[in-house]
Protein backbone atom coordinates (compact mmCIF):
# COMPACT_ATOMS: atom_id res chain seq x y z
CA UNK A 1 0.00 0.00 0.00
CA UNK A 2 1.32 3.41 -0.97
CA UNK A 3 1.06 6.50 1.23
CA UNK A 4 1.30 10.21 0.52
CA UNK A 5 1.86 13.25 2.72
CA UNK A 6 -0.20 16.43 2.61
CA UNK A 7 2.11 19.45 2.27
CA UNK A 8 1.66 22.77 4.06
CA UNK A 9 -0.05 23.96 0.84
CA UNK A 10 -2.45 20.98 1.02
CA UNK A 11 -0.80 19.34 -2.00
CA UNK A 12 -0.49 15.57 -2.36
CA UNK A 13 1.85 13.68 -4.70
CA UNK A 14 0.29 10.57 -6.23
CA UNK A 15 2.83 7.73 -5.85
CA UNK A 16 4.57 6.75 -9.11
CA UNK A 17 3.32 3.16 -8.98
CA UNK A 18 -0.28 4.40 -8.87
CA UNK A 19 0.32 6.97 -11.64
CA UNK A 20 1.81 4.31 -13.91
CA UNK A 21 -0.96 1.79 -13.19
CA UNK A 22 -3.68 4.33 -14.03
CA UNK A 23 -1.83 6.12 -16.84
CA UNK A 24 -2.03 9.50 -15.12
CA UNK A 25 0.03 12.12 -16.96
CA UNK A 26 1.30 15.57 -15.84
CA UNK A 27 -1.39 18.21 -16.25
CA UNK A 28 -4.20 15.64 -16.35
CA UNK A 29 -7.26 16.56 -14.32
CA UNK A 30 -8.69 14.35 -11.59
CA UNK A 31 -12.09 14.64 -10.00
CA UNK A 32 -11.92 14.86 -6.18
CA UNK A 33 -14.83 13.27 -4.35
CA UNK A 34 -15.31 13.03 -0.57
CA UNK A 35 -16.98 9.68 0.12
CA UNK A 36 -17.72 8.02 3.47
CA UNK A 37 -14.84 9.70 5.30
CA UNK A 38 -12.29 9.22 2.51
CA UNK A 39 -11.14 11.04 -0.61
CA UNK A 40 -11.47 9.46 -4.04
CA UNK A 41 -9.49 10.78 -7.02
CA UNK A 42 -11.03 9.89 -10.37
CA UNK A 43 -8.76 10.45 -13.39
CA UNK A 44 -10.60 12.36 -16.10
CA UNK A 45 -9.94 11.32 -19.67
CA UNK A 46 -9.78 13.69 -22.58
CA UNK A 47 -12.73 14.17 -24.91
CA UNK A 48 -10.51 13.06 -27.80
CA UNK A 49 -10.03 9.64 -26.18
CA UNK A 50 -13.80 9.20 -25.95
CA UNK A 51 -14.34 9.73 -29.67
CA UNK A 52 -15.91 6.67 -31.23
CA UNK A 53 -16.39 4.66 -28.04
CA UNK A 54 -20.08 4.17 -28.90
CA UNK A 55 -19.35 3.09 -32.47
CA UNK A 56 -21.63 0.24 -33.46
CA UNK A 57 -24.18 0.79 -30.70
CA UNK A 58 -27.73 -0.19 -31.63
CA UNK A 59 -29.75 3.03 -31.71
CA UNK A 60 -32.91 1.33 -32.96
CA UNK A 61 -34.44 0.69 -29.54
CA UNK A 62 -38.15 0.75 -28.84
CA UNK A 63 -39.25 4.03 -27.39
CA UNK A 64 -42.25 5.00 -25.34
CA UNK A 65 -44.98 6.69 -27.42
CA UNK A 66 -44.30 10.10 -25.83
CA UNK A 67 -40.55 9.92 -26.73
CA UNK A 68 -40.72 9.95 -30.51
Phi, psi and omega per residue, in radians:
X1 nan 2.328 3.133
X2 -1.616 2.616 3.075
X3 -2.193 2.800 3.094
X4 -2.418 2.734 -3.142
X5 -1.972 2.416 3.072
X6 -1.471 2.186 -3.125
X7 -1.353 3.069 3.109
X8 -1.151 -0.322 3.078
X9 -1.686 0.239 -3.141
X10 1.093 0.543 3.089
X11 -1.697 2.585 3.134
X12 -2.278 2.351 3.065
X13 -1.673 2.203 3.095
X14 -1.334 2.185 -3.109
X15 -0.965 2.522 -3.053
X16 -1.013 -0.655 3.141
X17 -1.074 -0.683 3.124
X18 -1.244 -0.745 3.107
X19 -1.027 -0.802 3.138
X20 -1.126 -0.754 -3.105
X21 -1.098 -0.601 -3.097
X22 -1.748 -0.056 3.130
X23 1.193 0.555 -3.139
X24 -1.371 2.257 -3.095
X25 -1.942 2.748 3.091
X26 -1.022 2.377 3.135
X27 1.514 -0.191 3.130
X28 -1.209 2.509 3.130
X29 -1.529 2.581 3.007
X30 -2.250 2.500 3.084
X31 -1.526 2.338 -3.111
X32 -1.876 2.110 -3.070
X33 -2.235 2.104 2.985
X34 -1.354 2.297 -3.066
X35 -2.586 2.036 3.088
X36 0.827 0.847 3.074
X37 1.372 0.234 3.092
X38 -2.365 2.994 3.127
X39 -1.982 2.270 3.069
X40 -1.960 2.325 3.084
X41 -1.911 2.074 -3.121
X42 -1.904 1.977 3.115
X43 -1.108 2.313 3.105
X44 -1.707 2.282 3.116
X45 -1.519 2.857 3.124
X46 -1.396 2.722 3.100
X47 -1.089 -0.630 3.136
X48 -1.039 -0.661 -3.139
X49 -1.195 -0.424 -3.125
X50 -1.425 -0.255 -3.085
X51 -1.005 2.206 3.061
X52 1.455 0.049 -3.079
X53 -1.222 -0.260 3.078
X54 -1.773 0.189 -3.117
X55 -1.008 2.278 3.120
X56 1.541 0.003 -3.140
X57 -1.206 2.473 3.137
X58 -1.370 1.939 -3.129
X59 -1.672 0.015 -3.112
X60 -1.645 1.076 3.120
X61 -1.663 2.662 3.077
X62 -1.180 2.392 3.124
X63 -2.025 2.709 3.049
X64 -1.157 2.661 -3.103
X65 -0.977 -0.574 -3.112
X66 -1.460 0.085 -3.105
X67 -1.955 0.344 -3.088
X68 -1.529 nan nan
